[in-house]
């Protein structure tokens, strides 16, 4: 049995910890992600910790 998630092989991703600006939950963002959805309140949060407004890439 593999010790890693499927698709992990060949990827060396760093993790950034950010805080949801809406509810204050701690979030983890992989280095290849631009934004992440908060698991508590559902807010999309950018890599810089700001709330995603739905515009841009």
Contact map, one row per residue, 1 for C-alpha under 8 A:
111000000000000000000000000000000000000000000000000000000
111110000000000000000000000000000000000000000000000000000
111110000000000000000000000000000000000000000000000000000
011111011000000000000000000000000000000000000000000000000
011111110000000000000000000000000000000000000000000000000
000111111000000000000000000000000000000000000000000000000
000011111000000000000000000000000000000000000000000000000
000111111110000000000000000000000000000000000000000000000
000101111110000000000000000000000000000000000000000000000
000000011111000000000000000000000000000000000000000000000
000000011111100000000000000000000000000000000000000000000
000000000111110000000000000000000000000000000000000000000
000000000011111000000000000001110000000000000000000000000
000000000001111100000000000001100000000000000000000000000
000000000000111110000000000111100000000000000000000000000
000000000000011111000000000111100000000000000000000000000
000000000000001111100000011110000000000000000000000000000
000000000000000111110000011110000000000000000011100000000
000000000000000011111001111000000000000000000000100000000
000000000000000001111111111000000000010000101000111000000
000000000000000000111111000000000000000000001000111000000
000000000000000000011111000000000000000010100000001000000
000000000000000000011111100000000000000110000000000000000
000000000000000000111111110000000000000000000000000000000
000000000000000000110011111000000000010100000000000000000
000000000000000011110001111100000000000000000000000000000
000000000000000011110000111110000001010000000000000000000
000000000000001111000000011111000001000000000000000000000
000000000000001111000000001111101011000000000010000000000
000000000000111100000000000111111000000000000000000000000
000000000000111100000000000011111100000000000000000000000
000000000000100000000000000001111100000000000000000000000
000000000000000000000000000011111111000000000010000000000
000000000000000000000000000000111111000000000110000000000
000000000000000000000000000010001111100000011110000100000
000000000000000000000000001110001111110000011110000000000
000000000000000000000000000000000011111001111000000000000
000000000000000000010000101000000001111111111000000000000
000000000000000000000000000000000000111111000000000000000
000000000000000000000010100000000000011111000000000000000
000000000000000000000110000000000000011111100000000000000
000000000000000000000000000000000000111111110000000000000
000000000000000000010100000000000000110011111000001100000
000000000000000000000000000000000011110001111100001100000
000000000000000000011000000000000011110000111110111100000
000000000000000000000000000000000111000000011111111100000
000000000000000001000000000010001111000000001111110000000
000000000000000001000000000000000000000000000111110000000
000000000000000001111000000000000000000000001111111000000
000000000000000000011000000000000000000000001111111100000
000000000000000000011100000000000000000000111100111110000
000000000000000000000000000000000010000000111100011111100
000000000000000000000000000000000000000000000000001111100
000000000000000000000000000000000000000000000000000111110
000000000000000000000000000000000000000000000000000111111
000000000000000000000000000000000000000000000000000001111
000000000000000000000000000000000000000000000000000000111
